[in-house]
């Protein structure tokens, strides 16, 4: 291990594909760099003459934005799998989102050819923890995994979406973003959609997610939008079966 000064633009950001860097975090780091300076070095790994950034993506981006000439860099000599593990180990307590965990575990399995047991040992986690995240990585739509909108989705919402086919995952998340649903509402809508007894009922859930939630809770149908018309009433009748299971669905969504 060695420490050196280098231009922030010269760091290789290839591993940034495994992280989600939010502009709000970059802005906060920029303020810290301006007022306090760099308090700790960023961490990089030496690979074929390059320095691949492992830890410090916010600091690097903020430094570039501020036009800083140099960053203090801690350079490690580690294997490819180990440098990726360091990304998680150095950020586990400060926050490594579920989506990032899924990306990392899938990368270690697919590109580093590690078994789930080996990944668990490397990340200092239980094999079941690895298995759950690998399953999410396999079942979630690749488009959603790459979509920054996933920052809106809670772990419970992600697991609920993963129960759907990829096309429907994207469809339900689009509805959530369109109507500004909360994560709990999204989880409830996913479960209602899955248990809808007809195409009409599913279409109603997509068109009127909050109304469908209220119906499942037992709200009288006449409390809903009276402009639905005969077609809307047919959809409501299709959803009627969900009233009996509404309480159980919402208890599950709250867990």
Buried (B, 14 or more C-beta within 10 A) or exposed (E): EEEEEBEBEEBBBEBBEBBBBEEEBBBEBBEBBEEEEBEEBBBBBBBEEEBBBBBBBBBBBBBBBBEBEEBBBBBBEBEBBBBBBBBBBBBEEEEBBBBBBBBBBBBBBEEBEBEBEBBBBBBEBEBEBBBBBBBBBEBBBEEBBEBEEBEBBBBBBBBBBBEBEBEBBBBBBEBBBEBEBEBBBBBBBBBBBBBBEBEBBBBBBBBBBBBBBBBBBEBEBEEBEEEBEEEBEBBBBBBBBBBEBBEEBBEBBEE
